[in-house]
Amino acid sequence: MAIVLLKILKFRWNGPGERSGMAVMEVDLPSGYKTSPEVLINLVEKLKLTTTLRAAETDYFKNIFYFDYVSLGLCCTHCLCADNH
């Protein structure tokens, strides 16, 4: 039986101005867990109309999220991964 982990990511821009330029967020996954590329593609498709998330990819044991910008308001996204066993 696979164990699935859902990480909720909350963040906001705290630099000068009302928003950042393009932002990249790398999220480390616990050892033994990975995210399938299909899960990230589906996540981007679902969220791109309501957030500034534009792309995501997985690189070994981390997920990389690309945003057009991050604003002063609280931003949220989530990351789904499963164990390798």
Order of alpha helices (4+ residues) and beta strands (2+ residues): beta-beta-beta-alpha-beta-beta-beta
